[in-house]
């Protein structure tokens, strides 16, 4: 692994660690201070802190699939770790780090919160108008996925390759 590749792997894992840290600290604060409280308005009705426990996936879909969602998250983590050594794109390192950190944040809840391993509820606490309550891990996953779509549309691959139509002619 070259120096650039090593730097990208370090960046990927640094982004993931930052997302995981922010997610878990924010959830710990919400769990410690919000149960039984009415929502706190941070920016009027535009942003509130609202404590909820989500047994499902995004938008509380799939409440009975918590174990399956845990297995999928583990698969995502394994795939990102496996491809990280071949990473050759700075924006992809950031995007994959965001996905990894978000997946680990919600997986931590599913593994370590009640009612038990592979069945734990995810703590959600950020609320926007006309939008389901979410957390930092969710926001990181969504923003990173949008970045990945943009990179794909621009023809920027995680491994540095480009479609043949975008390659420079050889001299």
HELIX and SHEET records of a PDB file:
HELIX    1   1 UNK A    3  UNK A   33  1                                  31    
HELIX    2   2 UNK A   58  UNK A   60  5                                   3    
HELIX    3   3 UNK A   63  UNK A   65  5                                   3    
HELIX    4   4 UNK A   66  UNK A   83  1                                  18    
HELIX    5   5 UNK A   84  UNK A   86  5                                   3    
HELIX    6   6 UNK A   90  UNK A  112  1                                  23    
HELIX    7   7 UNK A  136  UNK A  153  1                                  18    
HELIX    8   8 UNK A  164  UNK A  166  5                                   3    
SHEET    1   A 3 UNK A  40  UNK A  43  0                                        
SHEET    2   A 3 UNK A  47  UNK A  54 -1                                        
SHEET    3   A 3 UNK A 122  UNK A 127 -1                                        
END                                                                             
